[in-house]
């Protein structure tokens, strides 16, 4: 039964936002870790950032797979 003025949908705290926050946090941590390694290997400035972006992008593909699949599943469930 639908009550007037009541919002329907997933309860607060569930859905896409928490999954997306976990995904972005994991990607950021991977990037920062690779950036620190680049700096430790004497890369500086824009070179360190570019290398860190490339390497973290490659690493995050398999490492963030679970979160990425959760986002896709949530979007698919919303379209049903």
ZIUR-V911162 format. One line per field, one symbol per residue. ss: DSSP state (H for helix, E for strand, L for the rest). psi: psi as a letter, one per 20 degrees, with the letter a starting at -180 (. if undefined). A space follows every 10 residues. Layout:
ss=???
psi=???
This chain:
ss=LLLLLLLLLL LLLLLHHHHH HHHHHHHHHH HHHHHHHHHH LLLLHHHHHH HHHHHHHHHH HHHLHHHHHH HHHHHHHHHL
psi=ppqpippraq qqirbhghgh ggghgggggg ghghghgghh jjpqchgggg ghggghgghh ghhjgghghh gggggghhi.
